[in-house]
Amino acid sequence: MQTLAKDEGIAGFSIKALLLTALGILLFGIYVGILIYGENSLTVLNQLKHKKTQLKFESQALKSANQNLQKTYFEFKQLIPKELDYGAI
C-alpha cells in the first residue's frame, strides 16, 4: 500500500506526469505571450494597419493639394505672354 501511495503523487498522478504537464503549460504560455507581444505579434499587426490607413489619408490629401497647385500653375502659365515665357528658353 505504501508503494502505491508513493507512486501516485498528487491527486492520483505521478510526479513525472505533473512536471511534464506543468512544463507544457509553461511553454504554451510563453508561445502565446510571444504571439501577442513579440516582434511579429498581433499588436504590431494592428499598429501597422492603423499606420497604413493614416498614410492612405495623407496620400489622398497630398494628391488633392498637388492637383490644386497644378491648376494654379497652369492658370499662371496661361497669363504669361509667350515672349516672356522663361520655361521655353
Residue, then its C-alpha position, 0 to 999 in steps of 0.5 A: m500500500q505504501t508503494l502505491a501511495k508513493d507512486e501516485g503523487i498528487a491527486g492520483f498522478s505521478i510526479k513525472a506526469l505533473l512536471l511534464t504537464a506543468l512544463g507544457i503549460l509553461l511553454f504554451g504560455i510563453y508561445v502565446g505571450i510571444l504571439i501577442y507581444g513579440e516582434n511579429s505579434l498581433t499588436v504590431l499587426n494592428q499598429l501597422k494597419h492603423k499606420k497604413t490607413q493614416l498614410k492612405f489619408e495623407s496620400q489622398a490629401l497630398k494628391s488633392a493639394n498637388q492637383n490644386l497647385q497644378k491648376t494654379y500653375f497652369e492658370f499662371k502659365q496661361l497669363i504669361p505672354k509667350e515672349l516672356d515665357y522663361g520655361a521655353i528658353 
